[in-house]
Amino acid sequence: MHELKLIQDLLSAALKAANGKVIKIVRIKVGEHCHAAPDNVEFLFKTAAHNTPAAEAKIEIAVIPGEDLILDSIQI
């Protein structure tokens, strides 16, 4: 589950940036040639975020050129 590890890393970065506050929106950029499909990214993020301050966050995904998976921003 390589994708899950990538998503867990994104979640960790989002939680660190939120500094314990509830996260309302998470914006993620997914490269069109990334091994993680946008639908999987959202599902895995929601699963990984269960019981965290990001559990109820809206996930906004933008598909971009390339292979990257990027935490673009969060809104608290």
N, CA and C atoms as an extended XYZ file, in Angstrom:
228
Properties=species:S:1:pos:R:3:atomname:S:1:resname:S:1:resid:I:1 pbc="F F F"
N         0.830       -1.195        0.000 N   MET     1
C         0.000        0.000        0.000 CA  MET     1
C         0.870        1.253        0.000 C   MET     1
N         1.585        1.449       -1.076 N   HIS     2
C         2.455        2.616       -1.235 CA  HIS     2
C         1.639        3.908       -1.145 C   HIS     2
N         0.437        3.894       -1.735 N   GLU     3
C        -0.415        5.081       -1.709 CA  GLU     3
C        -0.753        5.485       -0.287 C   GLU     3
N        -1.058        4.511        0.561 N   LEU     4
C        -1.443        4.818        1.941 CA  LEU     4
C        -0.321        5.536        2.677 C   LEU     4
N         0.908        5.123        2.485 N   LYS     5
C         2.049        5.783        3.128 CA  LYS     5
C         2.161        7.234        2.661 C   LYS     5
N         1.966        7.463        1.359 N   LEU     6
C         2.015        8.837        0.848 CA  LEU     6
C         0.918        9.695        1.479 C   LEU     6
N        -0.275        9.130        1.593 N   ILE     7
C        -1.399        9.859        2.177 CA  ILE     7
C        -1.158       10.112        3.661 C   ILE     7
N        -0.617        9.137        4.362 N   GLN     8
C        -0.305        9.337        5.781 CA  GLN     8
C         0.708       10.465        5.963 C   GLN     8
N         1.658       10.560        5.051 N   ASP     9
C         2.628       11.654        5.103 CA  ASP     9
C         1.950       13.006        4.859 C   ASP     9
N         1.010       13.061        3.898 N   LEU    10
C         0.253       14.298        3.655 CA  LEU    10
C        -0.562       14.675        4.887 C   LEU    10
N        -1.221       13.687        5.476 N   LEU    11
C        -2.026       13.938        6.671 CA  LEU    11
C        -1.154       14.459        7.810 C   LEU    11
N        -0.019       13.855        8.019 N   SER    12
C         0.898       14.307        9.073 CA  SER    12
C         1.311       15.762        8.875 C   SER    12
N         1.608       16.118        7.632 N   ALA    13
C         1.994       17.500        7.324 CA  ALA    13
C         0.830       18.455        7.583 C   ALA    13
N        -0.378       18.037        7.211 N   ALA    14
C        -1.556       18.884        7.431 CA  ALA    14
C        -1.812       19.071        8.924 C   ALA    14
N        -1.729       17.995        9.684 N   LEU    15
C        -1.964       18.080       11.130 CA  LEU    15
C        -0.905       18.946       11.812 C   LEU    15
N         0.324       18.821       11.379 N   LYS    16
C         1.398       19.646       11.946 CA  LYS    16
C         1.146       21.122       11.649 C   LYS    16
N         0.750       21.415       10.415 N   ALA    17
C         0.474       22.808       10.040 CA  ALA    17
C        -0.714       23.375       10.812 C   ALA    17
N        -1.696       22.535       11.118 N   ALA    18
C        -2.895       22.991       11.845 CA  ALA    18
C        -2.634       23.182       13.326 C   ALA    18
N        -1.567       22.614       13.831 N   ASN    19
C        -1.164       22.799       15.224 CA  ASN    19
C        -2.306       22.495       16.210 C   ASN    19
N        -2.984       21.369       15.977 N   GLY    20
C        -4.039       20.935       16.888 CA  GLY    20
C        -5.425       21.487       16.613 C   GLY    20
N        -5.522       22.418       15.679 N   LYS    21
C        -6.831       22.992       15.344 CA  LYS    21
C        -7.566       22.091       14.357 C   LYS    21
N        -8.890       22.210       14.330 N   VAL    22
C        -9.706       21.428       13.402 CA  VAL    22
C        -9.469       21.926       11.978 C   VAL    22
N        -9.248       20.986       11.081 N   ILE    23
C        -9.017       21.316        9.680 CA  ILE    23
C       -10.351       21.236        8.941 C   ILE    23
N       -10.703       22.319        8.259 N   LYS    24
C       -11.963       22.369        7.517 CA  LYS    24
C       -11.804       21.926        6.062 C   LYS    24
N       -10.703       22.316        5.431 N   ILE    25
C       -10.468       21.993        4.022 CA  ILE    25
C        -9.013       21.578        3.845 C   ILE    25
N        -8.816       20.547        3.050 N   VAL    26
C        -7.474       20.114        2.658 CA  VAL    26
C        -7.423       20.159        1.139 C   VAL    26
N        -6.449       20.880        0.605 N   ARG    27
C        -6.285       20.970       -0.850 CA  ARG    27
C        -5.044       20.169       -1.249 C   ARG    27
N        -5.274       19.221       -2.153 N   ILE    28
C        -4.210       18.319       -2.582 CA  ILE    28
C        -4.084       18.399       -4.105 C   ILE    28
N        -2.848       18.435       -4.576 N   LYS    29
C        -2.589       18.379       -6.013 CA  LYS    29
C        -2.073       16.985       -6.347 C   LYS    29
N        -2.701       16.367       -7.346 N   VAL    30
C        -2.341       15.010       -7.765 CA  VAL    30
C        -1.882       15.072       -9.218 C   VAL    30
N        -0.671       14.646       -9.480 N   GLY    31
C        -0.157       14.623      -10.843 CA  GLY    31
C        -0.912       13.626      -11.706 C   GLY    31
N        -1.143       13.997      -12.941 N   GLU    32
C        -1.905       13.131      -13.839 CA  GLU    32
C        -1.208       11.801      -14.081 C   GLU    32
N         0.086       11.736      -13.830 N   HIS    33
C         0.834       10.484      -13.990 CA  HIS    33
C         1.249        9.904      -12.637 C   HIS    33
N         0.656       10.403      -11.583 N   CYS    34
C         0.905        9.898      -10.233 CA  CYS    34
C         0.290        8.503      -10.123 C   CYS    34
N         0.880        7.660       -9.313 N   HIS    35
C         0.366        6.306       -9.140 CA  HIS    35
C        -0.891        6.279       -8.274 C   HIS    35
N        -1.256        7.402       -7.698 N   ALA    36
C        -2.449        7.492       -6.854 CA  ALA    36
C        -3.563        8.185       -7.634 C   ALA    36
N        -4.658        7.492       -7.837 N   ALA    37
C        -5.812        8.080       -8.515 CA  ALA    37
C        -6.518        9.053       -7.577 C   ALA    37
N        -7.045       10.160       -8.094 N   PRO    38
C        -7.708       11.143       -7.228 CA  PRO    38
C        -8.786       10.555       -6.308 C   PRO    38
N        -9.602        9.633       -6.811 N   ASP    39
C       -10.624        9.020       -5.960 CA  ASP    39
C       -10.004        8.236       -4.812 C   ASP    39
N        -8.903        7.538       -5.091 N   ASN    40
C        -8.209        6.800       -4.034 CA  ASN    40
C        -7.583        7.743       -3.022 C   ASN    40
N        -7.049        8.853       -3.494 N   VAL    41
C        -6.442        9.831       -2.589 CA  VAL    41
C        -7.480       10.318       -1.585 C   VAL    41
N        -8.655       10.673       -2.067 N   GLU    42
C        -9.692       11.157       -1.164 CA  GLU    42
C       -10.118       10.077       -0.177 C   GLU    42
N       -10.360        8.868       -0.666 N   PHE    43
C       -10.786        7.773        0.204 CA  PHE    43
C        -9.730        7.471        1.266 C   PHE    43
N        -8.481        7.342        0.845 N   LEU    44
C        -7.417        7.019        1.789 CA  LEU    44
C        -7.179        8.138        2.787 C   LEU    44
N        -7.295        9.395        2.345 N   PHE    45
C        -7.121       10.507        3.267 CA  PHE    45
C        -8.215       10.479        4.334 C   PHE    45
N        -9.464       10.291        3.903 N   LYS    46
C       -10.577       10.239        4.860 CA  LYS    46
C       -10.395        9.079        5.838 C   LYS    46
N        -9.931        7.953        5.340 N   THR    47
C        -9.702        6.789        6.191 CA  THR    47
C        -8.585        7.071        7.195 C   THR    47
N        -7.473        7.610        6.723 N   ALA    48
C        -6.337        7.901        7.597 CA  ALA    48
C        -6.656        9.000        8.608 C   ALA    48
N        -7.535        9.918        8.233 N   ALA    49
C        -7.847       11.070        9.093 CA  ALA    49
C        -8.886       10.761       10.173 C   ALA    49
N        -9.458        9.567       10.154 N   HIS    50
C       -10.467        9.188       11.150 CA  HIS    50
C        -9.921        9.443       12.565 C   HIS    50
N       -10.727       10.074       13.396 N   ASN    51
C       -10.368       10.401       14.785 CA  ASN    51
C        -9.203       11.385       14.905 C   ASN    51
N        -9.036       12.248       13.913 N   THR    52
C        -8.034       13.313       13.988 CA  THR    52
C        -8.743       14.644       13.755 C   THR    52
N        -8.062       15.761       13.978 N   PRO    53
C        -8.674       17.059       13.675 CA  PRO    53
C        -9.001       17.271       12.193 C   PRO    53
N        -8.586       16.348       11.332 N   ALA    54
C        -8.887       16.449        9.902 CA  ALA    54
C       -10.020       15.505        9.490 C   ALA    54
N       -10.638       14.843       10.443 N   ALA    55
C       -11.635       13.805       10.139 CA  ALA    55
C       -12.812       14.314        9.310 C   ALA    55
N       -13.238       15.539        9.545 N   GLU    56
C       -14.407       16.074        8.836 CA  GLU    56
C       -14.031       17.052        7.723 C   GLU    56
N       -12.751       17.112        7.406 N   ALA    57
C       -12.289       18.073        6.400 CA  ALA    57
C       -12.835       17.742        5.016 C   ALA    57
N       -13.166       18.796        4.291 N   LYS    58
C       -13.517       18.658        2.877 CA  LYS    58
C       -12.205       18.495        2.119 C   LYS    58
N       -12.177       17.551        1.190 N   ILE    59
C       -10.969       17.305        0.409 CA  ILE    59
C       -11.173       17.898       -0.979 C   ILE    59
N       -10.296       18.812       -1.364 N   GLU    60
C       -10.333       19.398       -2.701 CA  GLU    60
C        -9.093       18.926       -3.443 C   GLU    60
N        -9.319       18.274       -4.576 N   ILE    61
C        -8.214       17.705       -5.345 CA  ILE    61
C        -8.137       18.373       -6.709 C   ILE    61
N        -6.938       18.797       -7.062 N   ALA    62
C        -6.679       19.355       -8.390 CA  ALA    62
C        -5.700       18.428       -9.094 C   ALA    62
N        -6.015       18.067      -10.313 N   VAL    63
C        -5.106       17.249      -11.114 CA  VAL    63
C        -4.167       18.197      -11.857 C   VAL    63
N        -2.879       17.906      -11.748 N   ILE    64
C        -1.847       18.752      -12.344 CA  ILE    64
C        -0.954       17.894      -13.246 C   ILE    64
N        -0.183       18.523      -14.128 N   PRO    65
C         0.775       17.757      -14.931 CA  PRO    65
C         1.845       17.141      -14.021 C   PRO    65
N         2.356       16.009      -14.431 N   GLY    66
C         3.461       15.408      -13.694 CA  GLY    66
C         3.058       14.211      -12.864 C   GLY    66
N         3.946       13.853      -11.926 N   GLU    67
C         3.774       12.663      -11.106 CA  GLU    67
C         3.640       12.978       -9.618 C   GLU    67
N         3.611       14.247       -9.264 N   ASP    68
C         3.662       14.634       -7.855 CA  ASP    68
C         2.335       14.445       -7.132 C   ASP    68
N         2.448       14.278       -5.814 N   LEU    69
C         1.319       14.291       -4.907 CA  LEU    69
C         1.684       15.324       -3.857 C   LEU    69
N         0.937       16.450       -3.831 N   ILE    70
C         1.345       17.627       -3.054 CA  ILE    70
C         0.229       18.079       -2.134 C   ILE    70
N         0.566       18.322       -0.873 N   LEU    71
C        -0.364       19.024        0.022 CA  LEU    71
C        -0.240       20.495       -0.334 C   LEU    71
N        -1.265       21.025       -0.985 N   ASP    72
C        -1.231       22.407       -1.460 CA  ASP    72
C        -1.494       23.377       -0.317 C   ASP    72
N        -2.575       23.146        0.432 N   SER    73
C        -2.897       24.033        1.548 CA  SER    73
C        -3.976       23.406        2.417 C   SER    73
N        -4.156       23.992        3.588 N   ILE    74
C        -5.242       23.605        4.476 CA  ILE    74
C        -5.969       24.861        4.914 C   ILE    74
N        -7.212       24.694        5.315 N   GLN    75
C        -7.967       25.788        5.900 CA  GLN    75
C        -8.468       25.325        7.253 C   GLN    75
N        -8.197       26.124        8.270 N   ILE    76
C        -8.644       25.778        9.627 CA  ILE    76
C        -9.740       26.712       10.086 C   ILE    76
